[in-house]
Structure formats: C-alpha cells, structure tokens
Amino acid sequence: MGYILYNLGRDLLVNKYKYPVGISELEYDPSFAVRGLHYDIEKGILMKLDSFLQIELRCVYKGLTKIPENEVLKLYKSRKVPIKFIDTNLQSKHVAPKMYQLADLFSVPEMSLLCNISEYFEQNQIHYHPEILFQDVKTCVGLSHVKMHHLVSKDTQTFLEKNVELEEYLKTLLSVGKKLFLITNSPFRFVDNGMKLLLGDKWEDYFDVIIVEARKPRFFTDESRPLRIYDKTTHTNLWDKVTALRKGHIYYQGTINNLLELTGWKGPEVLYFGDHPYTDLADVTLEHGWRTGAILSELTHEIRTLNTEKFKSTCNWLQMLTQLIEEQQDSRLPDAAVHLAEWQMECNQLRELAKSLFNKQFGSVFRTHSSPTYFSRRLFRFADIYTSSVTNLMRRSVHHTFYPRRGVMPHEYASYFV
C-alpha cells in the first residue's frame, strides 16, 4: 500500500498544490528509507539516531544525497541532538517540533516522497523552503488515506496478503476462554473488506468488542468522547447511549475509559497488539498498565539478514579486529601506529558492509553499529514483546510466560565470563 499512498500524495502535490510537473515522474523506492528515522524539518535532512540521541554520521541524507560526516558536524556542531528537539512532551504547545520521526509504516512512503522532491529541487536548482515542503507533503499524504482506503476496498485481494494461520490462532484463543477485541482507526467498510478476506464473512464472531474510527492516540488520551453504535445497514452512527458492549455490534470512536468501564478489564489482564509503538502502545502501558505487543514486519528481513553467513562472518571479524585495536592501541612498537590505522580503516569498511546488508542507506531499523536506535529504545519502553506477526505466538502454549533476558552491563562482563 506504500506505492498507492506515495502516488496519491505525489499527484495531489502536482494537481492541487501546483508543484512542477516533472515530479509526476518520481517513483517510489521502498528500499530507500527505514522506519524509525528522524527528519529535521527546518534543514530538510533525514538522519538516524541512536538510543543516546547521537547522530549516526554515516546515515544522514538531504534528498537522496548522503551528507559527508564533516558537513554533518558543521551543521549540528555536535553529534548529539538535544532531547527537546525529539521529545514532544518537552516542547511548548506554541512551538512547532523540529524533528519528525518515521514511527509507522505509512511514514516510509511519505519520507520517500519528501526526499525525492527535495532531490528534484536540488538537482534542478529550484529554490524551496524545507518546512513548507514538509508540510505540503505531510498534508497531501494525509489527505490520500481516504482514497487509499477506497482503492484497497475495491480490490482487497491485490493489496492484502492472507495469513492462513490467523483463523486457527483466534479459534485457539477462544477455545480457552480468551476475549478478543479490535480497536482500529480505519472506517468500517475498509475493515469489513479486509477482515472478510482474512477470516471469512463471519469475521465479527471472533471478537467480543469491535471499535472502528477510534482516532488513536486520542482514543487513549481523551477524557470524554461518546462511544456510539455504528449501523452497518445505513452506515451511520446511532444517537443511543451505549450502556453495554455487545458481541455482534460495531462501535464508533469513544475512549479507553468507556471500554474499561463497560468491560471491567483490568491492566495486566489485557494483552494489546499494535504496529505503532507510540500511537498504539505508549498510553495503554504507561497509563493503564496493559501488557503490550508490537507487530513489526521488518523483523522478518532483519532476522534473515542476521542469519546469513555474510553478516555473521563480517560481524565476527569486526569484533575480533576491534578487540585487537583496543588491546594494542598503547603499543610503543615502531610500526604500531601504521598497523592501528590500517585496522581502523578495515573496521570502518566492515561497519559499512554490515550496515548495507540491512539497508544500503540507513542499515538496521533496530541498531546502529554499537547501540540500539532511538526507535528501539522507545519500542523496548512501550512493548512487553515484539514480533513480526501475532500468529508467531502459535509456537507457544496460550499459558506460556515470556521472561526478560538479563543483559550484561559493561562492569559485569568479567564476572560473567571468567
């Protein structure tokens, strides 16, 4: 669906906002950006940040052009980005954010479009304002969601891939007395077409509660917003007060407080899955104590890459070479400096190779060379578990407990491995 969103947004920029006609020829490249990157709205620069808010100097682009490391340091004066540029909770309500993060899958085509147009302007020496370009692209891609829903609904089989295990897994959960619920921002007709493909015409029977057009994250943050019954016949929302949630009914909007009050579900008893670590998972785990699971389709590619012989051999040799540099860096032998410089150069080449095995421009979604990415840091904060598909849990019993791994801190290393 990334192609649809990209093309609709691009055409809207040309037809409504009168951007150059040549932009119509710019095509979507799904391999350019990855999820979790940050975009500097004022400077028009796309970059990767680690969990300590340090810029990964090898992963900074303006348009489609990589910015040299020395130029990045000139622009930002430091490798570290101030937290107030990133964390919206620390920003004034009257000040626009300086950084925008690609937190969901739909932001990847949006960022590809933004970088393509920026490159087009740079190559054709067309003067533009980065902030205006960002706002126009964001607006057009946002407006394109409604049309995308319509196009996908008309030809669902082309755009959605059926998970053959999903129906079996939901039946397993129901057989042991689990209650299932669906909360989605999408309109009912779009959801109905997709779920019929995935689960059949009686898909509603699998769920005890179904809420559409929930407007997450507002569903989790608004104090008061009425929950309404959606009439599937007239496609309207009824005015009746909702006093109970009944299976077989479709509900519209509302808030998490409505859901909790009418169901009696309590914090750790609930396991909620979503594909957006912030919009879906942050508030329910921080404010309501729900257990949370993140669905990240990128994991399939990441795990396959981690298990290739090319990555394993590259990473192992890089580790050995780094240890060798650390051990020999204080050597006073006459040719030590020469060898150390050669080893360091080889390390840099190995890092670039390891990065490119995931994504040529930005590497892994989940880590920089030595640290987790900022995206990973937030993911681990808000998600109890993460997986590429909810049906992966079929490999465990419904009563299985996942225990956290004990990580080794730097000062503990010797104690563990003596």
C-alpha positions in Angstrom: 0.0 0.0 0.0 3.1 2.2 0.2 3.0 2.6 -3.6 -0.6 3.8 -3.5 0.0 6.4 -0.8 3.1 7.7 -2.4 1.5 8.0 -5.9 -1.7 9.7 -4.5 0.3 12.1 -2.4 2.6 12.9 -5.4 -0.2 13.5 -7.8 -2.1 15.7 -5.3 1.1 17.9 -4.9 1.2 18.4 -8.7 -2.5 18.8 -9.4 -3.7 20.8 -6.3 -0.5 22.5 -5.0 0.9 23.1 -8.5 4.3 21.5 -7.9 6.5 21.1 -11.0 5.0 18.6 -13.5 8.3 16.7 -13.5 7.6 15.5 -10.0 4.9 13.2 -11.6 7.8 11.0 -12.9 9.4 10.4 -9.5 8.8 6.8 -8.5 8.6 5.3 -5.0 11.7 3.4 -3.8 10.6 1.2 -0.8 14.3 0.3 -0.2 15.4 3.9 0.4 14.2 4.7 4.0 13.5 2.5 7.0 11.2 3.0 10.0 12.5 4.9 13.0 14.5 7.7 11.2 14.2 11.3 12.2 13.6 14.2 9.8 14.9 17.7 10.6 12.0 19.9 9.4 14.0 23.1 9.4 17.0 21.8 7.5 15.3 19.2 5.3 17.7 16.4 6.5 16.9 12.7 7.1 19.0 11.0 9.8 19.4 8.0 12.0 19.7 8.5 15.8 20.9 6.0 18.4 19.4 5.5 21.8 21.6 8.2 23.3 20.3 10.8 20.6 23.6 10.7 18.8 23.6 11.1 15.1 24.8 8.1 13.1 27.2 10.1 10.9 27.1 7.5 8.1 23.3 7.8 7.8 22.5 11.4 7.1 20.8 12.5 3.8 19.5 15.6 2.2 17.1 14.4 -0.5 18.8 11.3 -1.9 22.3 12.6 -1.4 24.4 11.5 1.5 26.0 14.3 3.5 29.7 13.9 4.4 30.4 13.4 8.0 32.4 16.6 8.4 29.5 18.6 6.9 27.1 17.0 9.4 29.2 18.1 12.3 29.4 21.6 10.8 25.6 21.7 10.6 24.8 20.4 14.1 28.0 21.4 16.0 27.8 18.2 17.8 26.8 14.5 17.2 24.2 14.8 19.9 20.7 16.2 19.2 19.0 18.0 22.1 16.3 16.0 23.7 13.8 18.9 23.4 14.0 18.6 19.6 12.9 14.9 19.8 10.5 14.5 22.8 7.3 16.3 22.1 6.4 16.3 25.8 9.3 18.7 26.4 8.2 21.1 23.7 6.0 24.1 24.1 2.5 23.8 22.6 3.1 27.1 20.8 6.4 25.9 19.2 6.4 23.5 16.2 8.5 20.4 16.6 12.0 20.4 15.0 12.2 16.7 14.4 9.7 14.3 12.9 10.1 10.6 13.4 9.1 7.9 10.9 7.3 5.7 13.5 4.8 3.8 11.4 5.0 2.0 8.1 3.0 4.7 6.3 5.6 7.3 7.1 8.2 5.4 4.9 6.4 6.2 1.6 5.8 9.7 2.9 9.5 10.2 3.6 10.5 8.7 0.2 8.3 11.3 -1.5 9.7 14.1 0.6 13.3 13.1 -0.2 12.6 12.5 -3.9 11.1 16.0 -4.3 13.9 17.6 -2.3 16.4 15.9 -4.6 14.5 17.1 -7.6 14.6 20.7 -6.4 18.3 20.5 -5.6 19.2 18.9 -8.9 17.2 21.4 -10.9 18.4 24.3 -8.8 14.8 25.2 -7.7 14.7 27.3 -4.5 12.3 25.9 -1.9 11.6 26.2 1.8 12.2 22.9 3.6 9.5 23.5 6.2 6.9 24.3 3.5 7.8 21.3 1.5 7.5 19.1 4.6 4.0 20.5 5.5 2.8 20.1 1.9 3.9 16.5 1.6 2.5 15.6 5.0 -0.8 17.3 4.2 -1.1 15.5 0.8 -0.2 12.1 2.1 -2.6 12.6 5.0 -5.4 13.5 2.6 -4.6 10.5 0.4 -5.5 8.0 3.2 -9.3 8.2 2.4 -8.8 7.5 -1.3 -6.3 4.7 -0.5 -9.0 3.0 1.7 -11.4 3.3 -1.2 -9.0 1.8 -3.7 -7.9 -1.1 -1.4 -11.5 -1.9 -0.6 -12.4 -2.3 -4.3 -9.6 -4.8 -4.8 -8.7 -6.2 -1.4 -7.0 -9.4 -2.7 -4.4 -7.4 -4.6 -3.3 -5.4 -1.7 -3.7 -7.7 1.4 -1.9 -11.0 1.9 -3.9 -13.6 3.8 -2.3 -15.1 6.9 -3.5 -18.7 6.8 -2.7 -19.2 10.5 -4.7 -16.3 11.8 -8.1 -18.0 11.9 -6.7 -21.1 13.6 -4.9 -19.0 16.2 -8.1 -16.9 17.1 -10.1 -20.2 17.4 -7.4 -21.5 19.8 -7.7 -18.4 21.9 -11.5 -18.5 22.0 -11.4 -22.2 22.9 -9.6 -21.5 26.2 -12.0 -18.6 27.1 -10.0 -15.6 25.9 -11.9 -12.5 25.0 -10.8 -10.8 21.8 -11.3 -7.1 20.8 -10.4 -5.0 17.8 -9.7 -1.2 18.0 -8.8 0.4 14.7 -8.6 3.9 13.2 -9.9 2.6 9.9 -13.6 3.0 8.7 -15.9 0.0 9.0 -16.3 -0.7 5.3 -12.5 -0.8 4.8 -12.1 -3.1 7.9 -15.0 -5.3 6.8 -13.5 -6.0 3.3 -10.1 -6.8 4.8 -11.3 -9.0 7.6 -13.6 -11.0 5.2 -10.5 -11.8 3.2 -8.6 -12.8 6.3 -11.3 -14.6 8.4 -14.4 -15.1 6.1 -17.8 -13.5 6.1 -18.4 -14.2 9.8 -15.3 -12.5 11.0 -17.2 -10.4 13.6 -18.0 -13.6 15.5 -14.3 -13.8 16.6 -14.4 -10.6 18.6 -16.3 -9.6 21.7 -15.8 -5.9 21.0 -15.1 -4.1 17.7 -14.4 -0.3 17.6 -13.8 1.5 14.3 -12.5 5.0 13.6 -11.1 5.1 17.1 -8.8 8.0 16.3 -5.8 6.6 18.2 -4.0 8.0 20.1 -6.9 10.2 21.1 -8.9 7.1 21.9 -6.3 6.5 24.7 -5.9 10.2 25.8 -9.3 11.9 25.5 -11.1 12.1 28.8 -14.6 12.2 27.3 -15.9 11.3 23.9 -19.1 9.3 23.5 -19.0 5.7 22.2 -21.6 5.3 19.5 -23.2 2.3 17.8 -22.4 2.0 14.1 -25.3 1.0 11.9 -23.9 -1.4 9.2 -27.1 -1.0 7.1 -27.3 2.7 6.8 -23.5 3.3 7.5 -24.4 5.9 10.1 -23.7 6.3 13.8 -26.7 6.0 16.1 -27.5 8.5 18.9 -28.4 6.0 21.5 -26.4 6.0 24.7 -24.1 2.9 24.9 -24.6 1.2 28.3 -23.1 -2.2 27.4 -20.8 -3.6 24.8 -22.5 -6.5 23.0 -21.0 -9.0 20.7 -22.2 -8.6 17.1 -22.4 -4.8 17.4 -19.9 -2.4 15.8 -18.9 0.7 17.9 -17.6 4.0 16.8 -15.0 6.3 18.4 -15.3 6.5 22.2 -12.4 6.3 24.7 -10.4 3.7 26.6 -12.3 4.8 29.7 -15.6 3.8 28.0 -14.0 0.4 27.2 -12.7 -0.3 30.7 -15.9 0.9 32.4 -18.1 -1.3 30.3 -15.9 -4.4 30.2 -14.3 -4.4 33.6 -11.0 -5.4 32.0 -8.0 -4.6 34.2 -4.4 -3.6 33.4 -2.1 -6.7 33.3 -5.1 -9.0 32.3 -5.1 -7.3 28.9 -2.6 -8.0 26.1 -2.9 -5.4 23.3 -1.1 -5.6 20.0 -0.4 -2.7 17.7 2.0 -1.8 14.9 2.8 1.7 16.1 4.9 1.8 19.3 3.7 5.3 20.2 0.2 5.7 18.9 -0.9 2.2 19.8 1.2 1.1 22.8 2.6 4.1 24.8 -0.5 5.3 26.6 -2.0 1.9 27.4 1.1 0.6 29.1 2.1 3.9 30.9 -1.4 5.0 32.0 -3.4 1.8 32.2 -0.9 -1.0 32.8 -1.9 -3.1 29.8 0.5 -5.7 28.6 1.6 -4.8 25.1 2.9 -6.4 21.9 4.4 -4.6 18.9 3.9 -6.1 15.4 6.9 -5.2 13.3 7.0 -6.6 9.8 10.7 -5.5 9.4 11.7 -8.3 11.8 11.4 -10.9 9.1 14.1 -9.1 6.9 16.2 -8.3 10.0 16.3 -11.9 11.3 17.0 -13.3 7.8 19.9 -10.9 7.4 21.3 -11.7 10.9 21.4 -15.4 10.0 23.3 -15.0 6.7 26.9 -16.2 6.6 27.9 -12.9 5.1 26.6 -11.0 8.2 28.0 -13.5 10.7 31.5 -13.6 9.2 31.6 -9.8 8.9 30.4 -9.1 12.4 32.7 -11.8 14.0 35.8 -10.4 12.2 34.8 -6.9 13.1 34.5 -7.8 16.8 37.9 -9.5 16.7 39.5 -6.6 14.9 38.0 -4.1 17.4 39.3 -6.1 20.3 42.8 -6.2 18.7 42.8 -2.4 18.3 41.7 -2.0 21.9 44.4 -4.2 23.2 47.2 -2.8 21.0 46.3 0.9 21.0 49.0 1.8 23.6 51.8 -0.2 21.9 55.1 1.6 21.6 56.4 -0.6 18.8 57.8 1.5 15.8 55.2 0.3 13.3 52.2 0.1 15.7 50.6 3.4 14.6 50.7 2.2 10.9 49.0 -1.1 11.8 46.4 0.5 14.0 45.5 2.9 11.2 45.1 0.0 8.8 43.0 -1.9 11.2 40.8 1.1 11.9 40.3 1.6 8.2 39.3 -2.1 7.8 36.9 -1.7 10.7 35.2 1.2 9.0 34.8 -0.8 5.9 33.3 -3.8 7.8 30.8 -1.5 9.6 29.7 -0.1 6.2 29.3 -3.6 4.8 27.3 -4.8 7.9 25.1 -1.8 7.6 24.4 -2.2 3.9 23.3 -5.8 4.4 20.1 -4.5 6.1 19.6 -1.3 4.1 22.2 0.4 1.9 21.5 3.9 3.2 20.4 3.5 6.8 21.2 0.0 7.9 19.2 -1.9 10.6 15.9 -0.5 11.9 16.9 -1.6 15.4 20.6 -0.7 15.9 23.4 1.5 14.9 26.9 0.0 14.9 27.3 -0.1 18.7 24.0 0.9 20.2 20.2 0.4 19.8 18.5 3.0 17.7 16.3 5.6 19.3 13.3 3.7 17.8 14.5 0.5 19.6 14.8 2.4 22.9 11.2 3.6 22.7 10.0 0.2 21.4 11.5 -1.6 24.4 10.0 1.0 26.7 6.4 0.6 25.4 6.3 -3.1 24.3 6.5 -6.1 26.5 7.1 -8.3 23.5 7.6 -7.7 19.8 7.2 -10.0 16.8 6.7 -9.9 13.0 3.2 -11.5 13.2 0.8 -12.2 16.1 0.5 -15.8 14.8 4.1 -16.5 15.8 2.7 -17.0 19.3 1.1 -20.2 18.0 4.6 -21.8 18.6 3.9 -21.4 22.3 1.0 -22.5 24.5 -1.6 -20.0 25.5 -0.3 -20.1 29.0 3.3 -19.5 28.1 5.2 -16.9 30.1 8.0 -14.8 28.4 10.8 -14.0 30.7 13.1 -11.0 30.1 16.7 -11.7 29.3 19.3 -10.5 31.8 21.5 -8.1 29.9 25.2 -7.8 30.8 26.3 -4.3 31.7 29.9 -3.2 31.0 31.1 -3.6 34.6 29.6 -7.0 34.9 31.3 -8.6 31.8 34.3 -10.0 33.6 32.1 -11.6 36.4 30.0 -13.4 33.8 32.8 -14.7 31.6 35.7 -15.5 33.9 
